[in-house]
């Protein structure tokens, strides 16, 4: 822990800069160094040590210094008691599920989720560990209530959801979960803690892919689970130490560095995405636009209620065009890059075709293929002009 611990008496931006950082005791450097060692000096008599403990610096699989600094910062930014940082967003998701669930448990999860969640809960945990799962449109509170059973251990939601931007009411779903003795986890990756803090809305766990907005530069991977220490100690023991999904010190340091500018970057992502979404909505060749910040969006009222500073940098849209025209449109983009992932400084777009295995779970307008578009922090006018020029080329050919 740093000597300078910054709690909620300080603003979000101040905590983003200072929490987890301190003056290095050995050199006097005002930024903590990368500690790349994979092993730490043992005490005089190590025979009574628990070799699987994550309490102190022992072996980097048990937890390293840079990881702990980052955990301190993220717990503060998310408004949580404790944090575990792991090697990737998927490591965080699978680590949480592995630590919480046992054979015979039941899980309710969002019909719109990251593909790894769909695989983990709909296939792997179901088939390998006899964990029963129910897929639900979690934007429909009545459907969530109807899906909960006496053996439901966990409700897992994404809001906004990947890739349709579906919005679910965190506070109301937390009430449903707790009234039925279940826990609620929320994947907050599309929003980031700048825009949304699920624990403050009643969720038991927030999961973040640190690879995305919190790092923000497209050069490091990591994942985080934020929640109560009593649960996260189980995650540390089982999913970190004994499964080994440990983040590298270098990636933890990179993400720590990137997180300092999270408030500034998210402000620009929010502003750009809203401007682009409003522009797209007016284009004759666009079949639909999904973005929670549009008043025409089904989830707008819920998003406005629970999202603090904006609606994120990701949107989805389709063209009134066939499969090949969608691909030719992407090939004509110059500023926007065709690549997976999101939350980078640069704008990224990916075409999701009609053969996506989860199309049956998406709203009707998504089923002819669509784009997931992560709007970057470039000049908004340049992004819009890039889209406009590509549209003019493919629709005039």
C-alpha positions in Angstrom: 0.0 0.0 0.0 1.2 3.5 -0.7 1.8 6.0 2.1 -0.4 8.4 0.1 -3.7 6.6 0.0 -6.4 8.5 -1.8 -10.0 7.7 -0.8 -13.3 9.1 -1.9 -12.6 12.4 -0.3 -10.7 13.1 -3.5 -12.1 13.3 -7.0 -11.9 10.6 -9.6 -9.1 12.3 -11.6 -7.0 12.9 -8.6 -7.3 9.3 -7.6 -6.4 8.2 -11.2 -3.2 10.1 -10.9 -2.1 9.3 -7.4 -3.6 6.1 -6.0 -1.1 3.2 -6.0 1.8 5.5 -6.7 4.4 6.7 -4.2 8.0 7.8 -4.0 10.4 4.9 -4.4 12.1 4.3 -1.1 15.5 3.2 -2.6 16.0 5.8 -5.4 13.7 8.7 -4.5 12.0 8.4 -7.9 8.5 9.8 -7.9 7.2 7.0 -10.0 7.3 3.4 -8.8 9.6 1.2 -10.9 8.9 -2.0 -12.7 9.9 -4.9 -10.5 10.6 -7.7 -13.0 11.8 -10.3 -10.4 9.8 -13.5 -10.3 11.0 -14.3 -6.8 11.5 -12.4 -3.5 13.8 -12.9 -0.5 12.5 -15.3 2.1 12.5 -14.6 5.9 15.1 -16.1 8.2 13.0 -19.2 8.8 10.6 -19.9 5.9 9.5 -23.3 7.1 6.2 -22.1 8.5 5.3 -20.2 5.3 2.2 -21.0 3.2 3.6 -21.4 -0.2 0.3 -20.7 -1.8 -0.3 -17.5 0.1 -0.9 -14.2 -1.8 -0.5 -12.0 1.3 3.2 -11.0 0.8 5.9 -10.9 -1.8 7.0 -14.5 -2.3 6.8 -15.5 -5.9 5.2 -13.5 -8.7 2.5 -16.1 -9.4 1.4 -15.4 -5.8 1.4 -11.7 -6.6 4.0 -9.0 -7.4 4.6 -5.5 -6.4 3.4 -3.8 -9.6 0.2 -5.9 -9.6 -0.5 -4.8 -6.0 -0.1 -1.1 -6.8 -2.5 -1.4 -9.7 -5.0 -3.3 -7.6 -5.0 -0.5 -5.0 -5.7 2.1 -7.8 -8.6 0.1 -9.4 -10.3 -0.7 -6.1 -10.4 3.1 -5.5 -11.6 4.0 -8.9 -14.3 1.4 -8.9 -15.5 2.1 -5.4 -14.7 -1.4 -4.2 -13.2 -3.0 -1.1 -10.6 -5.0 -2.8 -9.3 -5.9 -6.3 -7.5 -8.9 -8.0 -5.7 -8.2 -11.2 -5.0 -11.1 -13.6 -3.5 -11.7 -17.0 -6.4 -10.7 -19.2 -10.1 -9.8 -19.1 -11.0 -13.5 -19.9 -8.7 -14.6 -17.0 -10.6 -12.3 -14.7 -14.0 -13.7 -15.9 -13.0 -17.3 -15.8 -11.2 -16.8 -12.5 -14.3 -15.3 -10.9 -16.5 -18.1 -12.2 -14.1 -20.8 -11.3 -13.7 -19.5 -7.7 -17.4 -18.9 -7.1 -19.2 -21.8 -8.8 -19.4 -25.5 -8.1 -21.2 -28.5 -9.6 -25.0 -28.1 -9.3 -25.0 -24.3 -9.2 -27.2 -22.3 -11.6 -26.1 -19.1 -13.4 -28.3 -16.5 -15.2 -26.3 -14.5 -17.7 -26.9 -11.8 -20.4 -27.9 -12.9 -23.9 -25.5 -10.2 -25.1 -22.0 -10.9 -23.8 -18.4 -11.2 -24.8 -17.8 -14.4 -26.8 -15.6 -15.9 -24.0 -18.5 -15.5 -21.5 -20.8 -17.3 -23.9 -18.2 -20.1 -24.3 -17.5 -20.4 -20.6 -21.0 -20.4 -19.3 -23.0 -21.9 -22.2 -20.5 -24.6 -23.0 -17.4 -25.2 -20.8 -18.7 -24.8 -17.2 -22.0 -26.5 -18.3 -20.4 -29.5 -19.9 -17.3 -29.9 -17.7 -18.5 -29.0 -14.3 -22.3 -29.5 -14.4 -23.0 -25.8 -13.8 -26.4 -25.1 -15.2 -26.9 -21.8 -17.1 -29.8 -19.8 -18.4 -29.3 -17.1 -21.1 -31.6 -14.1 -20.6 -32.2 -10.7 -22.2 -31.2 -8.9 -19.0 -32.6 -5.6 -20.3 -36.0 -7.2 -19.5 -36.3 -7.3 -15.7 -39.3 -9.6 -15.8 -37.3 -12.1 -17.8 -34.5 -11.9 -15.2 -36.9 -12.6 -12.3 -38.4 -15.5 -14.2 -35.0 -17.1 -14.8 -33.9 -17.1 -11.2 -34.2 -20.4 -9.4 -33.6 -21.5 -5.8 -30.2 -22.9 -6.8 -29.1 -19.7 -8.7 -25.7 -18.7 -7.3 -24.8 -15.9 -9.7 -26.3 -13.4 -12.2 -23.7 -12.1 -14.7 -24.5 -9.1 -16.9 -22.7 -6.9 -19.3 -24.0 -3.3 -19.7 -23.6 -1.9 -22.2 -23.4 -5.4 -23.8 -20.9 -6.5 -26.4 -21.6 -6.1 -29.3 -25.2 -4.8 -29.4 -24.8 -2.1 -26.7 -27.8 -3.5 -24.8 -28.3 -1.7 -21.5 -29.4 -3.5 -18.3 -30.5 -1.9 -15.0 -27.7 -2.7 -12.5 -29.5 -1.5 -9.4 -32.7 -3.4 -10.1 -30.9 -6.6 -11.1 -28.8 -6.4 -7.9 -32.1 -6.3 -5.9 -33.4 -9.3 -7.8 -30.1 -11.2 -7.1 -29.9 -10.4 -3.4 -33.6 -11.1 -2.8 -33.0 -14.6 -4.0 -29.7 -15.2 -2.3 -27.6 -14.8 -5.4 -24.6 -12.6 -6.3 -24.3 -10.1 -9.2 -21.3 -9.6 -11.3 -21.1 -6.9 -14.0 -18.7 -6.7 -16.9 -18.0 -3.0 -17.0 -15.5 -3.0 -19.8 -17.6 -0.9 -22.3 -18.3 1.8 -19.8 -15.1 1.9 -17.6 -15.2 3.2 -14.0 -15.2 6.8 -15.4 -18.7 6.3 -16.8 -20.2 3.6 -14.5 -19.4 2.0 -11.2 -21.5 -1.1 -10.7 -20.5 -1.7 -7.0 -21.9 1.7 -6.1 -25.2 0.5 -7.7 -25.3 -2.7 -5.6 -23.3 -5.2 -7.7 -21.1 -7.7 -5.8 -18.4 -7.7 -8.4 -17.2 -5.5 -11.2 -15.1 -7.2 -14.0 -12.9 -5.1 -16.3 -10.8 -6.0 -19.3 -7.9 -3.7 -18.5 -6.7 -4.3 -22.0 -9.3 -1.9 -23.2 -10.1 1.6 -21.8 -8.2 1.5 -18.5 -4.9 0.8 -20.4 -6.1 2.7 -23.3 -3.1 2.4 -25.6 -3.5 -1.0 -27.2 -0.2 -2.3 -25.9 -0.9 -4.4 -22.8 -3.3 -7.1 -21.6 -4.9 -7.5 -18.2 -8.1 -8.1 -16.3 -9.5 -7.1 -12.9 -12.2 -8.3 -10.5 -13.3 -5.7 -7.9 -15.4 -6.7 -4.9 -15.3 -7.8 -1.2 -12.1 -9.2 0.1 -13.8 -12.3 1.5 -14.6 -13.4 -2.1 -11.4 -12.1 -3.7 -9.2 -14.0 -1.4 -10.8 -17.1 -2.8 -10.1 -15.9 -6.3 -6.4 -15.2 -5.4 -6.0 -18.7 -3.9 -7.8 -20.7 -6.6 -7.6 -18.7 -9.8 -4.4 -16.8 -9.4 -2.0 -18.9 -7.4 -3.3 -22.4 -8.3 -4.4 -21.8 -11.9 -1.6 -19.3 -12.5 -3.5 -16.6 -14.4 -1.0 -14.0 -13.2 -0.4 -10.7 -14.9 3.2 -9.9 -15.8 4.9 -7.0 -13.9 5.5 -5.2 -17.2 1.9 -5.3 -18.2 0.8 -4.2 -14.7 3.2 -1.3 -15.0 2.0 -0.3 -18.5 -1.7 -0.4 -17.4 -0.9 1.6 -14.3 0.7 4.2 -16.5 -2.2 4.2 -19.0 -4.8 4.5 -16.3 -3.6 7.9 -15.2 -5.1 9.5 -18.3 -8.4 7.5 -18.2 -10.6 10.5 -17.3 -9.2 12.6 -20.1 -9.4 9.8 -22.7 -12.9 8.8 -21.7 -14.2 12.3 -22.0 -12.9 12.4 -25.6 -14.2 8.9 -26.3 -17.7 9.9 -25.0 -17.8 13.1 -26.9 -16.6 11.6 -30.2 -18.8 8.5 -30.1 -22.0 10.6 -29.4 -21.1 13.0 -32.3 -20.4 10.1 -34.7 -23.6 8.2 -33.6 -25.7 11.2 -34.2 -24.1 11.7 -37.6 -24.6 8.0 -38.6 -28.2 8.1 -37.6 -28.9 10.8 -40.3 -27.2 8.8 -43.2 -29.6 7.3 -45.7 -27.3 4.3 -46.3 -27.2 3.3 -42.6 -29.8 0.7 -41.5 -29.5 1.2 -37.8 -27.3 2.7 -35.1 -27.0 1.2 -31.6 -25.5 3.6 -29.0 -26.9 4.2 -25.4 -26.4 8.0 -25.7 -28.9 8.3 -28.5 -32.4 9.3 -27.3 -33.8 6.9 -29.8 -32.0 4.0 -28.2 -34.2 1.5 -26.2 -31.8 1.6 -23.2 -31.3 5.4 -23.2 -33.3 6.1 -20.0 -31.6 3.4 -18.0 -28.2 4.4 -19.3 -28.8 8.0 -18.4 -29.8 6.9 -14.9 -26.7 4.8 -14.2 -23.9 6.1 -16.4 -22.2 9.0 -14.8 -20.2 11.1 -17.3 -21.1 9.7 -20.7 -22.0 6.6 -22.7 -18.7 5.2 -23.8 -16.8 5.0 -27.0 -18.3 1.9 -28.7 -21.3 1.8 -31.0 -22.7 -0.6 -33.6 -24.3 0.2 -36.9 -25.3 -1.5 -40.1 -25.5 -0.5 -43.8 -28.3 -1.0 -46.2 -26.0 -3.2 -48.2 -24.9 -6.8 -48.9 -22.1 -8.7 -47.2 -19.4 -7.7 -49.7 -20.3 -4.1 -49.6 -19.8 -4.0 -45.9 -16.3 -5.4 -46.4 -15.5 -2.9 -49.3 -16.6 -0.1 -47.0 -14.0 -1.1 -44.5 -11.3 -1.3 -47.2 -12.0 2.3 -48.1 -11.4 3.7 -44.6 -8.1 5.5 -44.0 -8.3 6.9 -40.4 -10.2 4.0 -38.9 -8.4 0.6 -38.6 -10.0 -2.8 -39.2 -9.1 -4.7 -36.1 -10.6 -6.4 -33.1 -10.4 -5.0 -29.5 -11.7 -1.6 -28.4 -10.8 1.3 -26.1 -7.6 2.1 -27.9 -6.5 5.6 -28.7 -7.2 4.9 -32.3 -10.6 4.1 -33.9 -11.1 0.4 -34.6 -13.9 -1.3 -36.6 -14.8 -4.9 -37.1 -17.5 -6.4 -39.4 -19.5 -9.1 -37.8 -21.2 -11.2 -40.5 -24.5 -13.0 -40.7 -22.8 -16.3 -39.7 -22.0 -15.2 -36.2 -23.1 -18.1 -34.0 -24.8 -15.8 -31.5 -26.9 -14.0 -34.1 -30.0 -15.8 -32.9 -29.6 -13.9 -29.6 -29.3 -10.4 -31.2 -32.1 -8.0 -32.1 -33.5 -8.4 -35.6 -31.6 -5.4 -37.1 -28.2 -7.0 -36.3 -28.9 -10.3 -38.1 -27.8 -9.2 -41.6 -24.3 -8.3 -40.5 -23.1 -5.1 -38.8 -20.1 -3.2 -37.6 -18.8 -2.9 -34.0 -17.1 0.5 -34.0 -14.7 1.6 -31.2 -14.5 5.3 -31.7 -11.1 6.6 -30.8 -9.7 10.0 -29.6 -8.8 11.4 -33.0 -10.5 14.6 -34.1 -14.2 13.7 -34.5 -14.5 15.6 -37.8 -11.7 13.4 -39.2 -13.5 10.2 -38.1 -16.8 11.4 -39.6 -15.1 12.4 -42.9 -13.4 9.0 -43.1 -16.8 7.3 -42.8 -18.4 9.7 -45.3 -15.7 9.2 -47.9 -15.9 5.4 -47.6 -19.7 5.5 -48.0 -19.5 7.7 -51.0 -17.0 5.4 -52.7 -18.9 2.1 -52.1 -22.4 3.5 -52.8 -21.3 5.2 -56.0 -19.4 2.2 -57.5 
